[in-house]
């Protein structure tokens, strides 16, 4: 059965901006506050990281992927999942997809601006991909039919 997962690019960028801004502020020194947060001038790099993240998630989900599309800032993956897939997991998978994009883009940014935290964010991104995969493979227990 086909199911879709979507993520909005602007919402991801907003969350990346919040994360990098908070990280720069918590360092407590003026240099970090100037260096770590993403600014409007960094949009070109974010676009590259967005594309790299799309490639990474499509590669990870290739076993299930039947299509991908980006339109109006929304990136949508179409997945062919088992007929016994538990559809109640779709919202959680979508949240993990959002978190993957935020963590992956932040990790890539931190390789330039905050190297000591880059690996933690990369590990978080990988954990989100694993979460999506585990849920994609999960199947509901069959229910015995009841007859009246």
PyMOL commands that set and color helices and strands:
alter all, ss='L'
color gray80, all
select helices_A, chain A and resi 9-26+30-35+40-60+87-113+115-137
alter helices_A, ss='H'
color red, helices_A
select strands_A, chain A and resi 2-8+65-71+74-80
alter strands_A, ss='S'
color yellow, strands_A
deselect
rebuild
show_as cartoon
